[in-house]
Amino acid sequence: MVKTEILKILKSRQGYVSGQELCELLGVSRTAVWKVIRQLQEDGYEIEAVRNRGYRLRESGDVFTGEEICSVLHTGRVGQNLVFLDIVDSTNNEAKRRAEQGAPDGTLVVALEQNAGKGRRGRSWVSSNGGGVWMSLLLRPQIPPECASMLTLVAAMAVEAAIRRVSGLEGQIKWPNDVVLEGKKVCGILTEMSTEMESIHYVVVGIGINVGATEFPEEIRDKATSLSLCTDAPVNRAALTAAVAEAWEGYYGKFLETLDLSLLIEEYSRNLINRGREVKVLSPGDTYTGICRGINERGELLVETEDGVRTVMSGEVSVRGIYSYV
């Protein structure tokens, strides 16, 4: 898109870029360039226009648009087909609709606001405009369906790495799919898939990161936080979205090499907030406590009990001292 390309050029230059140069680089008219500059200014970019000198980008702030994400995105596949929406029921639902219409692997759906955001186990996810990054990644992996659950752990690693890169905050992972800051949840991940016989039609990995939210509903107030509550420095949502996509490609590539987490297990376990702590495993018909010893190569939680080490594939895992569990 011309808008994205002009934005990239302005970001790459320290000084002014003449309108004529933009015309020649992009093969468009001076009028088309001027219209795009006006659109960028309306989006919130501070662009200085000086006669006989051209245009200069002064400030972009936290502009959150599809063009801004594309201008800072450096990936081979993820987000190269980007769907950016002002409002949607949920980015996961939209990604699934796009998947059914033939959208390619790596499609990234991002929205300013969700009015029916989804969490695990049918829970809702508060996702207002300006409150965070709401995104879903569409995958068409050639892997056995039983391997798909590990993608949730891969996504958690990508989010933790992206938050650290963009904000400097050191997060941790609460198995299997929450990213935690200062003992509270800052990100949730929901993975859904469509299978056909013994193969995967598609997988959708939904990610919700609380960025600018300062208030939460009473029922989650003691469990949830946001990046803005944990740092005084502003966090650019477009940069965070791009960082998640870029980190995902690195971790996902390692996963595809082995179709398990053997190349990632050390890093995941190092960032696992459960590790070495007492956990309470709540699953249908069985509740027990033990000490978390990390994960295995299949992404299962290892819990040491009096009767030996047990593996946890699913179920709620409560951790003493985390999310107000005592």
C-alpha positions as CSV (number, residue, x, y, z in Angstrom):
1,M,0.0,0.0,0.0
2,V,1.2,3.5,-0.8
3,K,0.3,4.7,2.7
4,T,2.5,2.1,4.3
5,E,5.4,2.7,1.9
6,I,5.3,6.5,2.5
7,L,5.3,5.9,6.2
8,K,8.3,3.5,5.9
9,I,10.2,6.1,3.8
10,L,9.5,9.0,6.3
11,K,10.6,6.8,9.2
12,S,13.9,5.9,7.5
13,R,14.9,9.5,6.9
14,Q,16.3,11.9,9.4
15,G,15.5,15.0,7.3
16,Y,13.0,16.0,4.8
17,V,11.8,13.9,1.8
18,S,10.5,15.9,-1.2
19,G,7.2,15.2,-2.6
20,Q,8.8,14.7,-6.0
21,E,11.1,12.0,-4.6
22,L,8.1,10.2,-3.1
23,C,6.3,10.3,-6.4
24,E,9.3,8.8,-8.3
25,L,10.0,6.1,-5.7
26,L,6.3,5.0,-5.6
27,G,5.2,5.8,-9.1
28,V,2.3,8.0,-8.0
29,S,1.2,11.6,-8.5
30,R,1.9,14.6,-6.2
31,T,-1.8,14.7,-5.4
32,A,-1.8,11.1,-4.3
33,V,1.2,11.8,-2.0
34,W,-0.5,14.9,-0.6
35,K,-3.7,12.9,0.2
36,V,-1.7,10.2,2.0
37,I,0.2,12.7,4.0
38,R,-3.2,14.2,5.1
39,Q,-4.4,10.8,6.0
40,L,-1.3,10.1,8.1
41,Q,-1.8,13.4,9.9
42,E,-5.4,12.5,10.7
43,D,-4.2,9.2,12.1
44,G,-2.1,11.1,14.6
45,Y,1.3,11.4,13.0
46,E,3.1,14.8,13.4
47,I,4.4,15.4,9.8
48,E,6.0,18.7,9.0
49,A,5.5,20.0,5.5
50,V,7.8,22.8,4.3
51,R,7.6,24.3,0.8
52,N,10.6,23.4,-1.4
53,R,11.9,21.0,1.2
54,G,9.2,18.3,1.5
55,Y,7.9,16.3,4.4
56,R,9.5,15.2,7.7
57,L,8.0,12.9,10.3
58,R,8.4,14.5,13.7
59,E,6.5,12.2,16.1
60,S,4.3,9.1,15.8
61,G,3.4,8.5,19.4
62,D,1.2,5.5,20.0
63,V,-0.5,5.5,16.6
64,F,-2.1,2.1,16.3
65,T,-3.1,1.3,12.7
66,G,-2.5,-1.4,10.2
67,E,0.0,0.9,8.3
68,E,1.9,1.6,11.5
69,I,2.2,-2.1,12.3
70,C,3.4,-2.9,8.7
71,S,5.9,-0.1,8.8
72,V,7.7,-1.7,11.8
73,L,7.1,-5.4,11.0
74,H,10.1,-7.5,10.0
75,T,8.8,-11.1,9.4
76,G,9.0,-13.6,6.7
77,R,5.4,-14.7,6.9
78,V,3.5,-13.7,10.0
79,G,1.5,-10.5,9.4
80,Q,2.4,-10.2,5.7
81,N,-1.4,-10.6,5.3
82,L,-2.6,-8.2,8.0
83,V,-6.2,-7.6,8.8
84,F,-6.7,-4.5,11.0
85,L,-10.2,-3.7,12.3
86,D,-11.6,-0.9,14.4
87,I,-14.0,-3.3,16.2
88,V,-14.9,-7.0,16.0
89,D,-16.7,-9.6,18.1
90,S,-13.3,-11.3,18.7
91,T,-10.2,-11.5,16.7
92,N,-10.3,-15.3,17.0
93,N,-13.7,-15.4,15.4
94,E,-12.6,-13.2,12.6
95,A,-9.5,-15.3,12.0
96,K,-11.6,-18.4,11.8
97,R,-14.0,-16.7,9.3
98,R,-11.0,-15.7,7.2
99,A,-9.6,-19.2,7.4
100,E,-12.8,-20.6,6.1
101,Q,-12.5,-18.1,3.2
102,G,-9.0,-19.3,2.3
103,A,-6.8,-16.8,4.1
104,P,-3.2,-17.9,4.0
105,D,-0.9,-19.2,6.7
106,G,0.5,-16.4,8.8
107,T,-2.6,-14.1,8.5
108,L,-2.7,-11.7,11.4
109,V,-5.9,-10.2,12.7
110,V,-5.7,-7.2,14.9
111,A,-8.5,-5.0,16.3
112,L,-8.7,-1.8,18.3
113,E,-11.6,-3.2,20.2
114,Q,-13.4,-6.6,20.8
115,N,-17.0,-6.6,22.0
116,A,-17.1,-10.4,22.6
117,G,-13.4,-11.1,23.5
118,K,-12.9,-14.7,24.6
119,G,-10.7,-16.3,27.3
120,R,-10.2,-20.0,28.1
121,R,-13.1,-22.1,29.3
122,G,-15.7,-19.8,27.9
123,R,-14.7,-16.8,30.0
124,S,-15.0,-13.3,28.5
125,W,-12.0,-11.0,28.0
126,V,-12.2,-7.3,28.6
127,S,-10.8,-5.7,25.5
128,S,-11.7,-2.0,25.1
129,N,-10.3,0.4,22.5
130,G,-6.9,1.7,23.8
131,G,-6.7,-0.9,26.5
132,G,-4.4,-3.3,24.8
133,V,-3.3,-5.4,21.9
134,W,-5.9,-7.8,20.7
135,M,-4.6,-10.1,18.0
136,S,-5.0,-13.6,16.5
137,L,-2.6,-15.5,14.3
138,L,-3.9,-17.9,11.7
139,L,-1.7,-21.0,11.0
140,R,-2.0,-23.9,8.6
141,P,0.7,-26.2,10.1
142,Q,1.5,-29.6,8.6
143,I,1.6,-31.2,12.1
144,P,-0.4,-33.9,13.8
145,P,-3.4,-32.6,15.8
146,E,-2.0,-33.8,19.1
147,C,0.9,-31.4,18.7
148,A,-1.3,-28.3,18.4
149,S,-1.7,-27.7,22.2
150,M,2.0,-27.0,22.4
151,L,1.5,-23.9,20.2
152,T,0.0,-22.1,23.2
153,L,3.2,-22.5,25.1
154,V,5.2,-21.2,22.1
155,A,2.9,-18.1,22.0
156,A,3.5,-17.4,25.7
157,M,7.2,-17.4,25.1
158,A,6.8,-15.0,22.2
159,V,4.7,-12.6,24.2
160,E,7.1,-12.7,27.2
161,A,10.0,-12.0,24.9
162,A,8.2,-9.2,23.1
163,I,7.2,-7.4,26.3
164,R,10.8,-7.6,27.5
165,R,12.0,-6.2,24.2
166,V,9.6,-3.3,23.9
167,S,9.1,-2.3,27.5
168,G,12.1,-3.7,29.4
169,L,9.7,-5.5,31.8
170,E,10.7,-9.0,32.9
171,G,7.6,-11.1,32.8
172,Q,7.1,-14.8,33.7
173,I,4.9,-17.5,32.4
174,K,2.2,-19.2,34.4
175,W,1.6,-22.6,32.8
176,P,0.4,-23.0,30.2
177,N,-0.7,-19.7,28.7
178,D,-0.6,-16.7,30.9
179,V,2.1,-14.1,31.0
180,V,2.5,-12.6,34.5
181,L,4.0,-9.2,35.7
182,E,4.4,-8.5,39.4
183,G,2.3,-11.6,40.2
184,K,-0.7,-10.5,38.1
185,K,-1.9,-11.6,34.7
186,V,-1.0,-9.2,31.8
187,C,-1.7,-11.5,28.9
188,G,-4.0,-14.4,28.1
189,I,-3.8,-16.8,25.1
190,L,-6.5,-18.9,23.6
191,T,-5.7,-21.5,20.9
192,E,-8.5,-23.0,18.8
193,M,-8.3,-25.4,15.8
194,S,-10.2,-27.0,13.1
195,T,-9.3,-30.6,12.2
196,E,-10.2,-32.8,9.3
197,M,-9.7,-36.6,9.9
198,E,-6.1,-36.9,11.1
199,S,-4.9,-33.5,9.8
200,I,-5.3,-29.9,10.9
201,H,-7.3,-27.6,8.7
202,Y,-6.1,-24.5,10.6
203,V,-5.1,-23.3,14.0
204,V,-5.9,-19.8,15.5
205,V,-3.8,-18.5,18.3
206,G,-5.5,-15.6,20.0
207,I,-3.4,-13.2,22.2
208,G,-4.7,-10.4,24.4
209,I,-2.2,-8.1,26.1
210,N,-3.3,-5.5,28.6
211,V,-1.3,-2.4,27.7
212,G,-3.0,0.9,28.6
213,A,-5.8,-0.4,31.0
214,T,-5.7,1.2,34.4
215,E,-9.0,-0.2,35.8
216,F,-10.4,-3.7,35.7
217,P,-13.7,-5.3,36.7
218,E,-14.0,-6.0,40.4
219,E,-13.9,-9.8,39.9
220,I,-10.4,-9.7,38.3
221,R,-9.0,-6.6,39.9
222,D,-6.6,-8.5,42.2
223,K,-5.5,-10.8,39.4
224,A,-5.0,-8.6,36.4
225,T,-2.5,-5.9,35.5
226,S,-1.3,-4.0,32.5
227,L,2.0,-2.7,31.1
228,S,1.1,0.9,31.9
229,L,0.5,-0.1,35.6
230,C,4.0,-1.8,35.7
231,T,6.1,0.9,34.0
232,D,6.1,4.7,33.7
233,A,7.4,4.5,30.1
234,P,4.8,4.6,27.3
235,V,4.4,1.3,25.4
236,N,3.8,1.5,21.6
237,R,1.1,-1.0,20.7
238,A,2.2,-1.3,17.1
239,A,5.8,-2.0,18.1
240,L,4.6,-4.6,20.6
241,T,2.4,-6.3,18.0
242,A,5.3,-6.5,15.6
243,A,7.6,-7.8,18.3
244,V,5.2,-10.6,19.2
245,A,5.0,-11.6,15.5
246,E,8.8,-11.6,15.1
247,A,9.4,-13.5,18.3
248,W,6.8,-16.0,17.3
249,E,8.5,-16.8,14.1
250,G,11.8,-17.6,15.9
251,Y,10.2,-19.9,18.5
252,Y,7.8,-21.5,16.0
253,G,10.7,-22.3,13.7
254,K,12.4,-24.2,16.5
255,F,9.1,-26.0,17.4
256,L,8.7,-27.2,13.7
257,E,12.2,-28.6,13.7
258,T,11.3,-31.3,16.3
259,L,7.4,-31.0,16.6
260,D,7.9,-30.7,20.3
261,L,9.4,-28.3,22.8
262,S,12.8,-30.0,23.2
263,L,14.6,-26.9,21.8
264,L,12.6,-24.5,23.9
265,I,12.1,-26.4,27.2
266,E,15.1,-24.8,28.9
267,E,14.0,-21.2,28.2
268,Y,10.4,-21.9,28.9
269,S,11.2,-23.6,32.3
270,R,13.5,-20.8,33.2
271,N,10.7,-18.2,32.8
272,L,8.1,-20.5,34.4
273,I,6.7,-18.8,37.5
274,N,5.3,-22.1,38.8
275,R,8.7,-23.8,38.9
276,G,9.8,-24.8,42.4
277,R,6.5,-23.6,43.9
278,E,3.7,-25.5,45.3
279,V,0.8,-26.0,42.9
280,K,-2.7,-27.2,43.3
281,V,-4.0,-29.2,40.4
282,L,-7.7,-29.0,39.8
283,S,-9.1,-31.5,37.3
284,P,-12.3,-33.4,36.9
285,G,-12.5,-36.0,39.7
286,D,-9.0,-35.3,41.0
287,T,-7.4,-32.6,43.1
288,Y,-3.9,-32.8,44.4
289,T,-0.9,-30.6,45.4
290,G,2.8,-30.9,44.7
291,I,5.9,-29.0,43.7
292,C,6.2,-27.9,40.1
293,R,9.4,-29.2,38.4
294,G,9.0,-27.5,35.0
295,I,7.6,-29.0,31.8
296,N,8.6,-31.9,29.5
297,E,9.1,-31.8,25.8
298,R,5.4,-32.2,25.1
299,G,4.6,-29.1,27.2
300,E,3.0,-31.1,30.1
301,L,3.5,-29.7,33.6
302,L,5.7,-31.9,35.9
303,V,4.3,-32.0,39.4
304,E,6.3,-33.8,42.1
305,T,4.0,-35.4,44.7
306,E,4.6,-37.8,47.6
307,D,3.7,-40.6,45.1
308,G,6.2,-39.5,42.5
309,V,6.2,-37.1,39.5
310,R,2.9,-36.6,37.7
311,T,2.3,-35.0,34.4
312,V,-0.5,-32.5,33.8
313,M,-2.0,-32.2,30.4
314,S,-4.9,-29.9,31.1
315,G,-7.0,-28.5,34.0
316,E,-6.7,-25.5,36.2
317,V,-3.4,-25.2,38.0
318,S,-3.5,-22.9,41.0
319,V,-0.1,-21.6,42.3
320,R,0.4,-20.4,45.9
321,G,1.1,-16.7,46.0
322,I,-0.1,-16.2,42.4
323,Y,-3.5,-14.6,41.5
324,S,-4.3,-14.4,45.2
325,Y,-4.4,-18.2,45.7
326,V,-3.5,-19.1,49.3
